[in-house]
């Protein structure tokens, strides 16, 4: 990853140190104030074999990644990574760029115990399940702001492009003690670049298979303290046919407005503007505005005669629009001894769907053209908002041998939901208070405890907590880390209030879903950090899970389960630099996730990944390899409404780049190199082999 030496180093992202695979540069970001951040990535068992095969030169001496690495997710105040007891993976923007990961979910496939489900082409609703939990059990942040859908409490990961993302932090395990609802299984935080000294401009253009075209441009100006930056990312693709080949009584399975073999395309645009200003030596303000819009073609899914459970070609489509605004002010009157942050954010989202019923639902015989003409598109949608105010205040005291950090925090949140097709809307409020205590003992033992109280006006209140510990054993290269905590996920607006009384009845008596989980891990570094291994075991249970019950009236309603679901597993990661210019990252995880009905759906029992980058003999040419393996898992077959197996699959991504000059880089990549045929969701074709080529430009002022 990257080119740490020679004239081509100007292409890499700036920082006060030389960037190598295991010692990324120290960067500065602003989430709530300013912190120095050094990306750190836990990789995989696959790379151990590759390391020994490729290690033709002695490993370089490295600076320990525990010296300066700062984490902004998982704690109230930013801390060095070795002090964090929870399990975290940080993926740098350089790795994302080198591998050509356009969408955030493609990045997350490389993270241990993170399962991604995408029904068809990019643009379709994409869900992420962490450590076997549900899709709405993971909180998603952009620069510290919750961007989950206010009405569903879940983020559509298909809306997350990677342009101008500095890094992605993935925190695993129950985190509601700090973050509240939806952090039941973990937190994903996309962090933008704010470390701007003088200025930069960057742009890229890419084209390839499925008539895909992408352009990304960004620019920033700053003095190392104050800054302003803006980025635009636009992607359009005609896509491919996601429907399996199906006929109905010898007639192509085509719905209204469709044609056999039609393609499902996608268009998405994201705009991000951010800035920070130090008013004086004690006060700093910062803000962000993000706008994203997405339009996607989808195919219908039949639930009756004669292709029950299968997708079919039609004119269905979806839209998604979200505006996020956030601002914060940091008050630091006593040089870090007492720091207070005030923050506010607003999320406004609109979603819509235009769908068809499969015409053969009218039953045999096969309908005539007149029958088809009588069936029209039907529309669904929602408008929702979330407004949040917060205050965080931290007092620091002690010395290097025993340091104490006491933080109090409070939040006020209001959410609204409206269905534009019916004259009904709802709202709800919550208030939260909490405290976190951390201490550092002899600069090697780090303990933390967090307690939070959520008061909800529309459903049951919740108390959550977390405990964490890390021990950096001196002179051994060994670090032990462990955490124990609780998580909650609140009922959604639709689950509470229904909105579709003819078919779906809300349940005002629902209580939040609850989880208790723990993990323990050992991290070991070798050869002056040229090889770093981490092995973690975790367990968690889920109570009060919300499910859909079928009523005798042919209506449905949500209820809380009285039984418990269980999850446990192993995560193994490795990073290695066997020779100068060669970087290897990988991960392997095993998962056992069960509920009373059996194995949980869309949670592979086994996953593995590998990312490798090689600057060929210090030249301007680089080769990139990405491997993603997803083991056998279970899904619902809607032909029978029973569970069925999804076959395992392995995807290979191969790319190459040429650093033409300090400012320009030409690159290409092939995705799904072996053209493997596979499904992530039963009934939907996944992407075939694809080829892309692009050009990047970057100019750093003063370089």
matplotlib code that plots the C-alpha trace (Angstrom):
import matplotlib.pyplot as plt

x = [0.0, 1.4, 4.8, 6.8, 10.0, 11.2, 9.7, 6.3, 5.6, 3.9, 0.9, 0.2, -1.9, 0.2, 1.4, 4.4, 5.9, 6.7, 3.8, 4.4, 2.1, 2.3, 3.1, 0.6, 1.1, -0.3, -3.3, -5.5, -9.3, -12.1, -15.0, -15.7, -12.6, -9.1, -7.4, -4.4, -5.4, -3.2, -5.2, -4.7, -6.0, -6.5, -5.9, -6.1, -4.9, -4.7, -1.8, 0.4, 0.9, 1.5, 3.9, 6.2, 6.0, 6.8, 9.3, 12.4, 13.9, 14.2, 11.4, 11.9, 12.2, 9.0, 7.8, 5.2, 1.7, 0.8, 2.9, 0.7, -2.4, -5.5, -9.1, -12.2, -14.8, -15.6, -14.8, -16.0, -12.6, -10.1, -7.5, -4.5, -5.5, -3.6, -5.7, -9.0, -10.4, -13.0, -12.3, -11.8, -10.6, -9.5, -9.2, -7.3, -8.3, -5.1, -6.1, -9.6, -8.1, -5.5, -8.0, -10.7, -13.4, -16.1, -18.8, -18.4, -19.9, -17.2, -14.7, -16.6, -16.6, -12.9, -13.5, -13.8, -17.4, -19.0, -21.5, -22.9, -26.1, -27.0, -30.1, -28.7, -26.8, -25.2, -27.8, -30.2, -30.8, -27.5, -27.5, -24.6, -24.7, -22.0, -21.2, -24.4, -26.7, -29.6, -29.1, -30.5, -28.3, -25.2, -25.0, -23.5, -21.8, -20.3, -17.8, -19.5, -23.1, -25.8, -27.0, -29.3, -32.8, -34.9, -37.9, -36.2, -33.1, -31.1, -28.6, -28.8, -25.1, -25.7, -25.8, -22.2, -19.6, -15.9, -14.8, -12.9, -13.2, -10.0, -10.7, -13.4, -13.5, -15.4, -16.1, -17.6, -19.6, -22.4, -21.8, -25.1, -23.5, -21.9, -24.0, -27.5, -30.0, -28.9, -25.3, -26.4, -23.8, -21.3, -20.5, -19.3, -17.8, -16.7, -14.2, -13.5, -10.2, -9.6, -5.8, -5.2, -2.0, -2.0, -4.3, -5.0, -7.0, -7.9, -10.0, -10.6, -12.5, -13.4, -15.3, -16.0, -18.4, -22.1, -21.7, -20.4, -19.0, -17.8, -16.2, -14.9, -13.5, -12.4, -10.5, -9.4, -7.6, -6.2, -3.3, -3.0, -5.6, -8.4, -9.7, -12.4, -13.0, -15.6, -16.0, -18.4, -18.8, -21.1, -21.6, -23.9, -24.3, -26.7, -26.1, -26.9, -30.0, -30.4, -33.3, -32.7, -33.9, -37.6, -40.6, -44.2, -46.2, -43.7, -44.1, -41.2, -41.7, -42.0, -44.0, -45.4, -43.0, -40.3, -38.7, -36.9, -33.3, -33.6, -30.8, -31.0, -29.0, -28.1, -27.3, -25.9, -24.5, -22.9, -21.7, -19.8, -18.7, -17.0, -14.9, -13.3, -12.3, -10.4, -12.0, -9.3, -6.9, -9.8, -12.7, -13.0, -16.0, -16.6, -19.4, -20.4, -23.1, -23.7, -26.2, -26.8, -29.3, -29.8, -32.1, -32.0, -33.8, -35.0, -36.9, -40.1, -40.4, -43.4, -45.1, -47.6, -48.3, -46.4, -42.9, -43.4, -40.4, -38.6, -37.7, -39.0, -38.1, -40.3, -40.1, -39.8, -37.5, -36.5, -35.2, -33.4, -32.5, -30.8, -29.5, -27.3, -26.2, -23.9, -22.0, -19.9, -18.1, -15.2, -14.4, -11.0, -10.2, -7.5, -5.3, -7.0, -7.7, -11.4, -12.9, -16.5, -18.1, -21.5, -23.0, -26.1, -27.2, -30.2, -31.0, -33.8, -34.6, -37.1, -37.4, -39.8, -40.6, -42.5, -43.3, -45.5, -47.4, -46.4, -49.2, -49.5, -50.8, -54.2, -53.8, -54.1, -54.5, -51.6, -53.0, -53.8, -52.3, -55.5, -55.0, -51.4, -52.5, -54.9, -52.2, -50.3, -47.3, -48.1, -46.1, -44.8, -42.6, -41.7, -40.4, -38.5, -36.2, -33.9, -32.7, -30.2, -28.5, -25.6, -23.1, -19.9, -17.6, -14.4, -12.2, -8.6, -6.3, -3.4, 0.0, 1.8, 1.6, -2.0, -4.2, -8.0, -10.6, -14.2, -16.8, -20.4, -22.7, -26.3, -28.4, -31.8, -33.3, -36.5, -37.6, -40.6, -42.1, -44.7, -46.1, -46.7, -49.4, -51.6, -52.6, -50.8, -47.5, -45.9, -43.1, -41.2, -38.5, -35.8, -33.4, -30.2, -27.6, -24.4, -21.0, -17.7, -14.7, -11.3, -7.9, -4.4, -2.1, 1.7, 1.3, 0.4, -3.0, -6.1, -9.6, -12.9, -16.5, -19.6, -23.2, -26.1, -29.8, -32.2, -35.7, -38.1, -41.5, -43.0, -41.6, -39.8, -36.7, -33.3, -30.2, -27.0, -23.4, -20.0, -16.7, -13.4, -9.7, -6.4, -3.0, 0.1, 2.6, 6.0, 8.8, 6.8, 4.9, 1.8, -1.5, -4.5, -7.9, -11.4, -14.8, -18.3, -21.4, -25.0, -26.8, -30.4, -32.3, -35.5, -38.7, -39.0, -41.8, -43.5, -43.2, -44.8, -47.5, -48.2, -49.3, -50.7, -53.7, -55.1, -52.1, -49.7, -50.8, -48.5, -47.7, -47.5, -46.4, -43.1, -40.0, -36.4, -34.4, -31.6, -28.2, -25.4, -22.0, -18.3, -15.1, -11.4, -8.5, -4.7, -2.6, 1.0, 3.6, 6.8, 10.0, 9.6, 5.9, 6.6, 4.0, 1.0, -1.5, -4.7, -7.1, -10.4, -13.3, -16.8, -20.2, -23.5, -27.2, -30.3, -33.5, -36.9, -36.1, -38.8, -40.3, -43.4, -46.3, -49.1, -52.6, -55.7, -57.1, -54.3, -52.8, -49.3, -48.0, -44.6, -44.0, -41.2, -39.8, -39.8, -36.8, -33.2, -30.9, -27.2, -24.1, -20.4, -17.3, -13.6, -11.9, -8.3, -6.5, -2.9, -0.9, 2.5, 5.3, 7.6, 9.6, 9.9, 6.9, 4.8, 1.8, -0.5, -3.7, -6.3, -9.0, -10.7, -13.7, -16.0, -19.6, -22.2, -25.5, -28.7, -32.3, -35.1, -36.0, -32.4, -29.4, -29.9, -30.2, -27.6, -24.9, -22.1, -20.4, -17.0, -15.5, -12.0, -10.3, -7.0, -5.8, -2.3, -0.4, 3.1, 5.2, 7.2, 10.8, 10.3, 9.1, 6.0, 4.1, 1.9, -0.1, -3.2, -4.9, -8.2, -9.8, -13.1, -14.4, -17.9, -18.8, -22.0, -25.0, -28.8, -31.5, -35.3, -36.6, -39.8, -41.0, -41.6, -41.0, -38.6, -34.8, -32.4, -28.6, -26.6, -23.5, -20.1, -18.2, -14.8, -14.3, -10.9, -10.1, -6.9, -5.7, -2.6, -1.6, 1.1, 2.2, 2.7, 4.0, 3.7, 0.2, -1.2, -1.9, -3.4, -5.1, -7.2, -8.8, -10.8, -13.6, -14.8, -11.7, -12.9, -16.5, -18.0, -21.8, -23.2, -26.0, -25.9, -29.7, -31.8, -33.4, -31.0, -28.0, -24.8, -22.3, -20.4, -16.9, -16.2, -13.3, -12.7, -10.0, -9.5, -7.2, -6.5, -5.1, -3.8, -1.9, -0.7, 0.1, 3.8, 4.7]
y = [0.0, 3.3, 4.4, 5.4, 6.3, 8.2, 10.9, 9.3, 9.8, 13.1, 11.1, 9.7, 11.6, 14.1, 13.8, 14.5, 11.0, 8.6, 6.2, 2.5, -0.5, -0.7, 2.9, 5.2, 8.9, 10.8, 12.8, 15.4, 15.3, 17.1, 15.1, 17.1, 19.3, 18.4, 15.1, 13.4, 10.2, 7.4, 4.7, 1.2, -1.9, -5.4, -8.0, -11.8, -15.3, -15.7, -13.2, -15.3, -17.8, -15.0, -13.3, -16.3, -17.0, -13.4, -12.5, -12.4, -9.4, -8.6, -6.7, -3.0, -1.6, 0.2, 2.7, 0.9, 1.8, 2.1, 5.2, 7.8, 6.2, 8.0, 6.6, 8.7, 5.9, 4.0, 6.6, 10.0, 11.6, 10.5, 8.1, 6.2, 2.9, 0.7, 2.2, 0.9, -2.3, -2.8, -4.4, -2.0, -2.0, 1.1, 1.1, 3.9, 5.9, 4.8, 1.1, 2.1, 4.0, 1.4, -1.4, 0.7, 0.2, 2.5, 1.7, 1.5, -2.0, -3.3, -2.1, -3.7, -7.1, -7.2, -6.7, -9.7, -10.7, -8.2, -9.7, -7.7, -8.6, -6.9, -8.1, -7.5, -4.7, -1.8, 0.7, -1.9, -1.7, -3.0, -4.3, -5.0, -7.4, -7.2, -10.3, -12.0, -9.2, -7.7, -5.1, -2.3, -3.2, -1.2, 2.5, 4.4, 7.8, 10.3, 12.5, 11.5, 12.3, 9.5, 9.2, 6.2, 6.5, 8.2, 6.1, 2.7, 3.1, 1.5, 2.8, 1.8, 1.2, 1.6, 5.4, 5.4, 6.2, 6.3, 9.4, 11.8, 9.4, 9.6, 6.3, 4.1, 3.0, -0.2, -0.9, -4.3, -5.3, -3.7, 0.1, 1.6, 2.7, 5.5, 5.8, 4.7, 3.0, 1.1, 0.6, -2.8, -4.7, -2.0, 1.3, 2.2, 5.7, 7.3, 10.1, 12.9, 14.6, 17.8, 17.8, 20.6, 22.7, 25.2, 23.3, 20.5, 19.7, 16.2, 14.6, 11.2, 9.9, 6.2, 4.2, 0.6, -2.4, -2.0, 1.5, 2.7, 6.3, 7.9, 11.3, 12.6, 16.0, 17.6, 20.6, 22.1, 25.0, 25.5, 26.6, 23.5, 24.9, 26.5, 24.7, 24.5, 21.6, 20.4, 17.2, 15.9, 12.3, 11.2, 7.6, 6.4, 2.8, 1.0, -2.1, -5.7, -8.0, -9.2, -11.6, -15.3, -16.7, -17.5, -18.2, -18.6, -21.1, -20.7, -16.9, -14.6, -13.5, -9.8, -7.2, -3.9, -1.7, -4.3, -6.4, -9.7, -9.2, -5.6, -4.1, -2.6, 0.7, 3.1, 6.8, 8.4, 11.8, 12.8, 16.4, 17.1, 20.5, 21.0, 23.6, 24.5, 27.8, 28.6, 31.8, 32.1, 29.9, 28.5, 28.2, 26.2, 25.7, 23.3, 22.2, 19.8, 19.7, 16.5, 15.8, 12.5, 11.4, 8.0, 6.5, 2.8, 0.3, -2.8, -5.9, -7.2, -10.4, -12.7, -14.5, -16.5, -18.5, -19.6, -18.4, -18.0, -16.4, -15.4, -12.0, -10.8, -7.9, -4.8, -1.1, -0.9, 1.8, 3.4, 6.8, 8.0, 11.6, 12.7, 16.1, 16.1, 19.2, 19.3, 21.8, 21.8, 24.2, 23.1, 25.1, 24.5, 27.2, 25.4, 23.7, 20.3, 20.1, 20.8, 20.6, 20.9, 20.3, 21.5, 19.9, 19.9, 17.9, 17.6, 14.8, 15.1, 12.1, 11.1, 7.7, 6.4, 3.2, 2.7, -1.0, -3.5, -6.6, -9.6, -9.9, -13.7, -13.1, -12.9, -16.7, -19.0, -18.8, -16.5, -12.9, -11.2, -7.9, -6.3, -7.8, -6.5, -3.0, -2.9, -3.4, -0.2, 0.8, 1.5, 3.9, 3.9, 6.3, 8.2, 11.5, 11.6, 13.8, 13.6, 16.6, 16.2, 18.4, 17.2, 18.3, 16.5, 17.7, 16.1, 16.8, 15.4, 15.1, 13.0, 12.3, 9.8, 7.1, 7.5, 9.6, 10.1, 11.2, 11.9, 12.8, 13.7, 13.8, 14.6, 14.4, 15.6, 14.1, 14.5, 12.3, 12.7, 10.4, 11.1, 8.9, 11.4, 9.1, 9.2, 12.0, 10.8, 11.6, 10.8, 12.1, 11.0, 12.4, 11.0, 12.4, 10.8, 11.4, 9.4, 9.3, 7.7, 7.2, 6.2, 5.8, 5.1, 3.2, 3.2, 3.9, 0.3, -0.6, 1.2, 0.9, 2.5, 2.3, 4.0, 4.3, 5.7, 6.4, 6.9, 8.4, 7.7, 9.3, 6.6, 3.3, 1.8, 3.6, 1.9, 1.7, 0.6, 0.3, -0.9, -1.9, -2.2, -2.9, -3.0, -4.0, -3.2, -5.6, -3.9, -5.2, -8.1, -6.8, -8.2, -6.4, -7.9, -6.3, -7.1, -5.5, -6.2, -4.2, -3.9, -2.7, -1.6, -1.0, 1.0, 0.0, 1.8, 4.2, 1.6, -1.1, 1.2, 2.9, 0.6, 3.1, 0.3, -0.8, -3.0, -5.3, -4.2, -3.2, -1.3, -2.3, 0.5, -2.0, -3.0, -2.6, -2.1, -5.1, -5.8, -7.5, -8.3, -9.2, -9.6, -10.2, -11.0, -10.7, -11.0, -8.8, -9.8, -7.9, -9.4, -8.2, -4.6, -4.6, -5.9, -8.6, -8.0, -10.7, -10.4, -13.1, -12.3, -14.4, -12.9, -13.9, -12.0, -12.8, -11.0, -10.6, -9.0, -9.4, -7.8, -10.1, -10.1, -12.2, -13.4, -12.9, -15.0, -12.0, -12.2, -9.1, -8.9, -7.1, -6.8, -8.5, -9.0, -12.6, -14.2, -16.4, -15.5, -15.6, -16.4, -15.4, -16.3, -16.6, -16.0, -13.2, -13.4, -10.6, -10.0, -7.3, -7.8, -6.0, -8.8, -6.5, -2.8, -1.8, -4.9, -4.5, -7.4, -7.2, -9.9, -11.3, -14.5, -15.1, -17.9, -17.2, -19.3, -17.3, -19.1, -18.2, -20.5, -21.3, -22.4, -20.7, -17.0, -16.0, -14.0, -14.7, -16.7, -19.2, -18.4, -15.4, -14.5, -11.6, -10.4, -7.1, -6.8, -4.0, -4.2, -1.3, -3.2, -2.9, 0.7, 1.7, 3.8, 0.6, -1.0, -4.3, -4.6, -7.9, -8.2, -11.5, -12.0, -15.4, -15.8, -19.3, -21.1, -19.4, -19.6, -17.4, -17.5, -19.0, -17.1, -19.9, -22.0, -19.5, -22.0, -21.6, -22.7, -22.8, -20.2, -21.7, -20.3, -18.0, -16.4, -13.1, -11.9, -8.3, -7.6, -4.1, -2.2, 1.4, 3.6, 6.8, 8.9, 11.9, 13.4, 14.5, 11.9, 8.2, 5.8, 2.7, -0.3, -3.3, -6.4, -7.3, -10.9, -12.0, -15.6, -14.6, -16.6, -17.0, -16.4, -15.0, -12.9, -13.1, -15.9, -15.0, -12.2, -12.4, -10.9, -9.0, -10.8, -10.0, -6.3, -4.2, -0.5, 2.0, 5.5, 8.5, 10.2, 13.7, 15.2, 18.4, 19.2, 22.9, 23.3, 19.8]
z = [0.0, -0.9, -2.1, 0.9, -0.9, -3.9, -6.2, -6.2, -2.5, -3.3, -4.4, -0.9, 1.6, 3.5, 7.1, 9.3, 8.9, 6.2, 5.5, 5.3, 5.6, 9.4, 10.3, 8.5, 8.7, 11.6, 10.3, 11.9, 11.8, 13.6, 14.9, 18.0, 18.2, 16.8, 17.3, 15.7, 13.9, 12.6, 10.8, 11.9, 10.2, 11.6, 8.7, 8.1, 8.4, 4.6, 4.6, 6.9, 4.1, 1.6, 3.9, 4.1, 0.4, -0.5, 2.2, 0.0, 1.9, 5.6, 7.2, 7.7, 11.2, 12.0, 14.5, 16.8, 15.7, 19.4, 19.8, 18.3, 16.9, 18.0, 17.8, 17.8, 17.9, 21.1, 23.7, 24.6, 24.2, 21.5, 22.8, 21.6, 20.1, 22.5, 25.3, 23.8, 25.2, 22.6, 19.2, 16.4, 12.8, 11.0, 7.2, 5.7, 2.6, 0.9, 1.1, -0.2, -3.1, -4.0, -4.1, -5.9, -3.4, -4.7, -2.1, 1.6, 1.9, -0.4, 2.2, 5.0, 3.4, 4.3, 8.0, 10.4, 11.4, 9.1, 6.6, 3.7, 1.8, -1.4, -3.4, -6.9, -8.5, -6.6, -5.6, -4.2, -0.4, 1.1, 4.6, 7.0, 9.9, 12.6, 14.6, 13.6, 14.7, 12.7, 10.0, 12.2, 15.1, 13.8, 14.1, 11.2, 11.6, 9.2, 11.0, 14.3, 13.1, 13.1, 9.5, 9.9, 8.5, 11.3, 10.4, 10.1, 12.4, 9.7, 7.1, 3.4, 2.8, -0.9, -0.3, 1.0, -1.6, -0.6, -2.4, 0.0, 2.9, 4.9, 6.8, 8.1, 11.8, 12.6, 16.3, 17.1, 20.2, 22.1, 22.3, 23.5, 26.8, 24.8, 21.6, 22.7, 20.3, 17.2, 18.5, 19.8, 17.7, 16.8, 15.1, 11.7, 11.4, 8.1, 8.7, 6.3, 5.8, 7.8, 8.1, 5.7, 5.7, 2.8, 0.5, -2.0, -5.1, -6.2, -8.9, -10.5, -13.4, -14.0, -16.6, -17.2, -17.4, -17.3, -18.8, -15.5, -15.2, -12.0, -11.2, -7.9, -7.1, -3.9, -2.7, 0.6, 2.1, 5.6, 7.8, 9.9, 12.3, 10.4, 7.3, 4.6, 2.2, -0.3, -2.3, -5.0, -5.9, -8.8, -10.1, -12.8, -14.1, -16.4, -14.3, -15.3, -15.1, -11.6, -12.2, -12.6, -16.0, -15.4, -17.5, -16.5, -18.5, -21.3, -21.3, -20.1, -16.6, -17.2, -15.2, -16.1, -18.1, -18.2, -20.9, -20.7, -19.7, -18.8, -16.7, -13.2, -13.1, -10.4, -10.1, -6.9, -6.1, -2.8, -1.8, 1.3, 2.6, 6.0, 7.8, 11.1, 12.7, 15.9, 17.3, 19.9, 21.8, 23.9, 21.4, 18.2, 16.0, 13.1, 10.8, 8.0, 5.4, 3.4, 0.7, -1.1, -3.6, -5.2, -7.8, -8.5, -10.7, -9.1, -10.1, -8.5, -6.6, -7.1, -4.2, -6.1, -9.3, -11.2, -10.2, -6.5, -4.7, -7.9, -9.2, -12.5, -15.0, -14.6, -14.2, -10.5, -9.0, -5.8, -4.7, -1.6, -0.6, 2.6, 3.9, 7.0, 8.8, 11.9, 13.9, 17.1, 19.4, 21.6, 24.7, 26.3, 28.8, 30.8, 28.3, 28.2, 32.0, 31.3, 27.8, 26.8, 23.4, 22.3, 19.2, 17.1, 14.0, 11.7, 9.3, 6.7, 4.6, 1.9, 0.4, -2.3, -4.2, -7.4, -7.7, -9.7, -8.7, -10.8, -13.4, -12.9, -9.4, -11.1, -11.5, -14.4, -17.3, -18.4, -18.5, -21.8, -22.8, -21.6, -18.2, -18.1, -19.1, -16.1, -13.6, -12.6, -10.6, -6.9, -4.8, -1.2, 0.6, 3.7, 4.9, 8.3, 10.3, 13.3, 15.3, 18.1, 20.6, 22.7, 25.3, 26.4, 29.2, 30.3, 33.3, 33.3, 36.3, 37.6, 36.2, 33.9, 36.5, 37.3, 35.1, 35.4, 32.9, 34.0, 31.3, 31.6, 28.5, 27.7, 24.6, 23.5, 20.3, 18.3, 15.4, 13.0, 10.4, 7.7, 4.9, 2.1, 0.6, 3.7, 6.0, 9.1, 10.8, 14.2, 16.3, 19.4, 21.7, 23.9, 26.5, 27.6, 30.2, 30.9, 32.4, 31.4, 33.7, 32.3, 34.0, 32.8, 35.2, 34.7, 31.0, 30.4, 31.9, 30.6, 32.2, 31.3, 32.4, 30.8, 32.1, 30.2, 30.8, 27.9, 28.7, 25.8, 25.5, 23.2, 24.5, 27.5, 28.9, 28.8, 31.0, 29.3, 30.3, 29.1, 30.7, 28.9, 29.7, 27.7, 29.0, 26.9, 28.6, 28.5, 26.4, 25.0, 22.0, 23.6, 24.2, 25.9, 25.3, 26.6, 26.9, 28.3, 27.6, 26.7, 23.6, 22.7, 19.5, 19.7, 17.8, 14.5, 13.7, 11.4, 14.1, 16.7, 14.6, 11.7, 9.0, 6.8, 8.9, 6.1, 6.2, 9.0, 12.4, 14.7, 18.3, 20.9, 23.6, 22.0, 24.1, 22.9, 21.8, 24.3, 24.0, 26.4, 25.0, 25.8, 23.9, 24.8, 22.5, 22.3, 20.0, 19.3, 17.3, 15.8, 14.1, 15.3, 14.2, 10.7, 11.6, 13.9, 14.8, 16.7, 17.9, 19.5, 20.9, 21.4, 22.7, 22.8, 23.4, 22.1, 24.1, 23.2, 19.5, 17.3, 14.7, 12.5, 13.6, 11.2, 12.4, 11.6, 9.7, 7.2, 8.7, 10.4, 13.5, 15.2, 18.6, 21.0, 21.3, 24.7, 23.7, 23.3, 20.3, 20.7, 18.8, 19.3, 17.2, 16.6, 14.7, 13.5, 11.8, 10.5, 8.9, 7.5, 5.6, 4.4, 2.2, 1.3, -0.8, -0.1, 2.2, 3.2, 5.2, 5.8, 8.1, 9.0, 11.2, 12.3, 13.5, 15.2, 15.2, 16.2, 17.1, 18.2, 14.6, 13.8, 12.2, 11.5, 7.9, 5.9, 8.5, 6.9, 9.3, 7.8, 6.1, 5.0, 3.1, 1.8, 0.5, -0.9, -2.6, -4.1, -5.4, -7.9, -7.0, -6.0, -9.4, -10.3, -11.0, -8.4, -8.3, -6.1, -5.1, -3.2, -2.2, -0.4, 0.6, 2.0, 3.4, 3.2, 4.8, 5.1, 3.5, 3.1, -0.1, -0.7, -3.1, 0.0, 2.9, 4.2, 4.8, 2.1, 1.7, -0.2, -1.7, -0.7, -3.1, -3.5, -5.3, -6.7, -7.5, -9.5, -10.2, -11.4, -11.4, -13.0, -11.2, -14.4, -12.4, -9.0, -9.8, -12.1, -11.7, -14.3, -13.0, -13.9, -12.2, -12.8, -10.3, -10.0, -11.9, -12.3, -13.3, -10.5, -10.5, -7.0, -5.0, -1.9, -1.5, -2.9, -6.3, -7.2, -9.5, -8.2, -10.3, -13.1, -14.1, -14.7, -16.0, -15.0, -15.9, -14.5, -14.0, -10.7, -10.1, -6.8, -6.1, -2.6, -2.1, -1.1, -2.4]

ax = plt.figure().add_subplot(projection="3d")
ax.plot(x, y, z, "-o")
ax.set_aspect("equal")
plt.show()
